[in-house]
Amino acid sequence: MKTSPNDKCPCGSGKKYKRCCQDKDEAERSAQLLAEQETSGEHFEDGFEDGFEGELKEEDLEEYLDHLPPYALARLAEKATKGGQRGMQLPAWTLSRVAAMSTESIEGQLRSFGVAHTRERFLSLAQDKRSAWTVGETWLAEDPVTCRDGEDQVFLGLAACELWKRWTPERPSDEMLDDWVQQGYALRDEEHDFEAAVERWWKVWEVLSPRVTPEMTLTVDADEVFDGAEAFATWLFDLGEILSVASGVDRRWAEAGLRFVDWWLAQFTGEDESDREYVRMDRALYFVELGDTGAGEAELRSSLERRPEDPWGYIHFAEYLVNELAPTGRSPDRPAARAVLEKGLERVPKDAPHYEMLSEVLGGLDDEPRPAS
């Protein structure tokens, strides 16, 4: 049975599927597609037309590809075809090929394609844009461009993206930001280097957060501020998750995390209250990690009062009292944790989702050895 985005996540976190594992599951399905594509011996564009067995459906793939901006699609094409397995061919122009060209070679190629290119004109065109690719689209629309082949036209966009990196790095293009986002995912998922990942992502947030306007009270409303391979709303959730991990390693990420959640709560006032509650729990964690245990405990207690029928508030408070949120050097308070969970068993309706988790966590506490009396 397919999980709805608004259902509780099957992983047991208590979060909605869309706020937890949905994007990871979809990424795994996309990776499965690429793996099958690489072993099929077919060209990238042709291979994506074929259906596949199992959960991965052709309509899922089409929906995924349709939302990708052209730069992200070019990056995916290069990744899918790199290595030339069994007859697969690289596109004529790729990100890595253009990046390896000298500035003079890129400019010369543009002029050979009929682009009326000068550095001054490029900077003028880029001045009111966020996406470098749109500079290439302007060339195609306004100049007597001679390259009408689709792959050669891709060069215009890739060239614009590369020149933007070299000439206006202080004002990152959407394509540069998208690269940083994807690099962060690779650092997190493949290298498990959470500190390096959050370093990359924090730069992205500092650029994008000022674009979010007061009218955008839902995270999905803010998707329009950034056109990348990952939806902005999804990436914001992932940023919040990785900040909570990195904050346990370096105090400055606890400070950044507190800044982030305060911004999120003030900005996205229309979000579901259960989602806002999870963000407040992160806020409690940051207070504790910054040494303000009073503020952290007050935040957790307030959560119980606001949502007394949500089992996860009791579970997170118990975890705090035992070990996960407790400040370094503080002894676990298992009796207090048991009392919190027992209160949850009394106050949470027995038919509430994940009610049984209260008993499971309490049982785990009871399995721990108790101090001799």
N, C-alpha and C positions, 0 to 999 in steps of 0.2 A: 504493500500500500504506500502510495507516494505521500511524503510529509508536506503539509501545507506550510508556507512561509510563516504563518502566524501560530502554528502549533508549537508546543514545547519541544525543544530539541531532543531527539532520541538519545543523545549522549548522556543525558541526565543532569546537565548543568542548571536546569531550571529556566534558562533563557529561551526566547523565541528562536525557532529554527533559523529565521532570516538574520537574527543577531548573533548566531553562533556558528553552526557547521555548514550552513547552506552554501556559502561561497567556496569553502574547502571542498565540499562534495562536488560542486560544479567544476572546480579546477581539476579535480581528479578525473572527472569524466572527459574534460578537454585533453588532459594528458594522455588518457587512454586512447582517444581519437588520434592524437599525434603519433603515438607509438604504433598504432595499427597502420597509420598512413605511411610511416617510415618503412615498414616492412612490406607494404603492398607493391612497391615499385612504381607507383603512379606519380604523376606530376602533382604538385601542391594544389593547384586550382581544380584539376580534374578529380583528384582523390576526395576532396571535400564534398563532391556531389554524391558520393556513394553512401548508402545506408550501412549501419553496423548493427550487429546483434547485441543483445543485452539492453541495459538501461539507456545507453547512449543512442538517441534517436536523431534522425536527420533534421527534424524541426528544431531540436535543441541546439544543434550546431549552427543552423542558419540564424537562429536568434542571437547566438553568441557572436557570430561574425558580423551580423548587421549592426551591432552597437559599437563595434570597434572603429576608432578613427583611423585614417589611412596610415599614419605613422606606426601605430600599434599593429596594424595588419601587415605592414612591411616587415616589422620586427618578427612577427609570428611566422611569416613566410620564410624568412632567412633561417629561423630556428628549426622549422619543420623540414627544411630541405638541405641544411648544411651537412656536408659529408658525402653527398651524392650517392646514398645507398640505393643500390639496385635500380639504376636508371633515372633516379630523381635528379632534377637539374635546378641549380640555383637561379634565382631571377637575375636578369642582366645587371640590375643595379641593386645593391644591398647597403644596409647601414654601415657595415664594416668596410666595404669597398670605398664608399664615399668618404668615410672618416679617415681612410689611409691616404687620400689624395691631398696634395698641397693646395693651399688656397688659390694659387695661380692656376693650377690644373682645373679646379672646380669652376673658376671664373671663365676660363677658356672654353670649357665644355658648355657652359651656359650660353656663351656668345655663339658657339657653333650651332646651337639649337635655335638661334634667332632671338634670344633674350637680350633686351637692351639693358644690359647689366652694368652698373657701377656700384662701388661701395656706398657712395652717397645716396643713390636711389634706394638701395636695399635698406639702409638705416631709416630713410624716410618712410618707406612702406611698412617697416616693422614698428614704427613709432606708436601706432594706434592699435596694434594687434597683440594678442596673447599667444596665438599659434603661429609658429614659423611656417608650417605647411601652407597656411593661407597666403603667404608671400608667393610661394610657388604657384598657387592657384591664380593669383593676380597676374603673374607673368603670362600664364597660359591664356588668360582672358584678354589681356591688353596688348601683348606683344605679338609680332608676326612669327610665332613659334613654328618651327619646321618639323619638330618631332611629334608626330601624330600617333606613333606606336604607344600603346599603353605602358609598356615597361620603360620606355624612354621618358615618358611624362612623369613617371615615378621619380626619375632623377631630379626633376625640378623641385619636388617637395623635399627630397632627401638633401639636396644641395642647400636649400633654404634653411633646413634644420641645422645642418653642420655649420653654415656661415653664422647663424645666430649664436651658436655656442662659442664661436671664435671672436665675434665682434661685439656681442652684448651679453656677456656672461653674468653681469651684475643684475640683469633683469631676465630671469630664467623663462624660457618659453614653456608652453604646456608640454611640448615633447621632452624637454629637459626634465621637467617635473615628473613626467610619466616614467622616464628612465630611472629616476631616483626612487620612485615608488616601487617599480619592478625590481630594482637592485635590493631594496629593503626586504621584499618578499623572499628573494633568493638568499640573502644573508640570514633571515629568520628560519626559513624552511629547509635549506640545503646545508648551510654552514652552522646553524644554531648560534649565530653570533648576534645576540639580541641587542647588545650595546651599539654595535656598528649599524644595525638595522634602524634603531631608534634615532641615532645621529642623522642618518639619511632622511628619515621621515620627518623629523622635527623641522628640518630646513623647508620641507614641502609645506608643512602646516603654517609656518610663519609667513609664507608667500600667499597661501590660499585663504587662510582664515579672515583677512581683511576684506576679501571679496564677498563674504557672506553678509547679506543685508538683513536688517531687522525684520523684514517681512517673511524671511525664510525661517519659519518656526518648526518645520519638520526637517530631518536630515535629508530626506529625498528631495525636498525643495531646493537644497543647496547643490544638487548634482550638476546644475547648470554652470557652476563656477569653474568646473574643470572637466575637460574632455580627454579622458585617458582610458586605458584598457580596463581599469577598475573603477566602478562607480564611486564617486566621492563619499557617499553615505556609507558604503561598505568599508572603504578605506579608513574613514574616521573611527569606525568601530574597532578595526584592527589596530589602529594607532593607540586607542585607549587600552587595548589588551596588552600591547607590548610595553607601553609606559608602566603598567602595573608590574610587569616582570622586571624591567630594567631598574625600577625604583628601589628594589631590594638589593641592588648591587652598588648603585651610586646615588648619593643623596640629591644630586642636582636633577636627577630624573623624577624624584619625588616632588621637588619644587616645580618642575615642568608639568608633572602630572596634575598637581593641584591647580596650576594655572589653566590647564586644558579642561579639567572637569568643571571648574567654575565658569569658564567660557561656554562650555557645552550646555550646562544647566540654564544659564542666562539666555542663551540663544535659542535653544530648541524646546521652547515651552509647550509646544503642541504634541510632543512625543508621548507615547503611551506611558502611563505612570509607573508601570512595572519596569520599563526600560530606564526611566529616570531614577528609579530606586537603585538599580544596579550601579548607576554612575555615582550615586551618593555613597554607596558602599566603597567604591574606589576612593572617594574623597576621604572616607574614614581611614582607609589604609595609608593614604599619603600623610594625614595628620600624625598618625602614629609613627610612621617612619621618619618624620621630621621632629619627633620628640614631644609632640603635643598629644599625649595619650588621653588627656581629658576631653579634648575636642573630638578625638577619634571615637571614644566610647559614647560620647553624647550623640554623635551622628548615628551610630549603630542602634542605640536605644530609641532614638527618634524614628528610625526605620520600623522598629517593632510596633511603635504606637501608630504610625501612619498606615501600616499594612499588617495588622495582627493576624490575618488569615493567610499570609504568604509564608510557607515553611522555610524559604531560603533566608529570610531575615534572621531566624533563630539559628539556622545552620551556620551562617557566616559569623554570627556573634559567638557561637560556641567555638568555632575554629579560631577566632581571635583570642578567646580566653585560654585555649589550649596551646597553640603554637604559631599559626600562620601569620597572625597580625600582631602578636605580642612583641613588645620591644625587646631587644637583645638584653639578656641578663635577667629577665623576669621569669619566675617559675610558672609553669603551667597551672592554671586554676581549674582543675577538673571538676571539683564539686560545683563551682559556679556554672561551668559549661553544662553539666548534667541538669542543673536547675533550669537553665535557659531552654534546653531541649524538652524537658518535661513540661514546661509552661507552653511550649509550642504544641505538644501533643494534646494539651487541654484546649488551646484556643483555636487551632487550625481545624476546619471541618474535615472529617475522616474521608470525605469523597473529593477533597481538593487534590489537584495534580501534585504528584510527588510527596504526598503526605507520608508515605512509607519511608521516605528518606530520613525523616526525623528519627524513626526507630532504628534505622540502619546505623546512623551516625552515633546515636546513643549507645547502641550495642557495641560499636567500635570502642567507645570510651570505657564501657564496662569490661571489655576484654583486656584493657591495659592494667598492669599490676598496680594495686593501690598501696600506699605507704603503710607500713605496719603501725598499728595503734599502740 
